[in-house]
Amino acid sequence: MSAEDAALAALDADAIARDLSALVQAASPTGAERPAVERVAELGARLGLDAAVVEHDLAAVRALPEHPGEEASRTELLGALVRLAGAPGGRRLCLNGHVDVVGPGAAQWQRPPFSGAIAAGAVHGRGAVDMKGGVVAALHALAAIRASAGAAPGEVVLQAVSSEEDGGLGTVAALASDARFDACLIPEPTGFEVICAQAGALTFAGEVRGRSAHAALRLEGVSALDRYVPLHLALAAYERRVNAHVSHPLMRALPLPYPLLVGRVEAGAWSSQVPDLLRFEGRVGVPVGGDPEAVRRELADVVRAADDGAGPPPELRFTGGQFAPAETAAEHPFVGLVAAAAAAELGAAPPLAGVPYGADMRLFCARGIPCVMFGTPGIERAHAVDEHVAVADVVTLARVLVRLVLRFGAA
């Protein structure tokens, strides 16, 4: 039996489901990830792997030039490191996955959001697909190789990080401590596509001011809402302009490669009073190969040009997480290695694709570390009510990771 077949035979689907259930039950909203980080370390140790919780110096990470911005409040920054030993001199592979999750939202779930219920062939709960399923698949892939062979051809490090959802602070901290990797795979839910390009994303906020007056005498006032409408239309026109001529072939295939969304608008204090202040918040995509600073300038110009002059100029500022775009060339040998490992399991070559969202992939690419994303189906359930992931898909991902780890170290 080959080393690959022996490791694949060591995978246990029931154990994968149980461990994913346990990790989902460790509720870990961004900013409060300790329960999930500790659970990853516990699971890794139980599987016979070298696993530990790492507490980063939060002030020191915030002072780094590459600080990515934050949106959630936090008083600590934790991560888990799980290692599989490799032959001396072998190549080092990083597997990176985040354990922070968004909130469950206001809608009613069929099951409690952090139940971790195993039902109908799936694990249910917030974070199951985004992306605790990927983290557990990586844990079990490493454990299967350890159980069958004792070690990998080259060292593998699984980084289970915090703060991905609001900017990537956890991965920034992990790479500041150790960036000596030859490549990285992030098992985000990609529908078994190999993601070679990711758009950037900048969050922004702004204010438009007017002058209040009684509704019966509204002509005496200046509505901040009325002043905002042309600005909103100008932002929509900017989105159309950016997406009219997309150069990157993988991004061009998407229906909307670089979205711009105003996701929150707040105005007015009384139904019969002209609103004198409107606040808006949103995010804008950054094209692959583009410069986030250039997008900041362009958006500021759009807002400035939309000013009707009926009051103070609109204000715009950039807040929270700031995601640069990234890509690993489709022709890179690591992309081919990931695709080959996936094809061996899936029976067909996986598509190479780009995605319109920001991710920690960019932090590896910025350091010259080739990085791609590859994981289960289910991105449409991420951040949504009744999030769940099929156990069979997590097992398939674990099998692909087994093949990749063994082939990467031997390449």
Buried (B, 14 or more C-beta within 10 A) or exposed (E): EEBBEBBBEBBBEEBBBBBBBBBBBBBBBBBBBBBBBBBBBBBBEEBEBBBEBBEBEBEEBBEEEEBBBBBBEBEEBBBBBBBBBBEEEBBBBBBBBBBBBBEBEEEEBEEEBBBBBBEEEBBBBBBBBBBBBBBBBBBBBBBBBBBBBEBBBBBBBBBBBBBBBBBBBBBBBBBBEEBEBBBBBBBBBBBBBBBBBBBBBBBBBBBBBBBBBEEEEBEEBBBBBBBBBEBBEBBEEBBEEBBEEBEBEBBEEBEEBBBBBBEEBEBBEEEEBBBBBBBBBBBBBBBBEBBBEEBBEBBBEBBEEBBBEBBEEBEBEBBBBBBBBBBBEBEBEBBBBBBBBBBBBBEEEBBBBBBBBBBBBBBBBBEEBBBBBBBBBBBEBBBBBBBBBBBBBBBBBBBBBBBBBBBBBBB
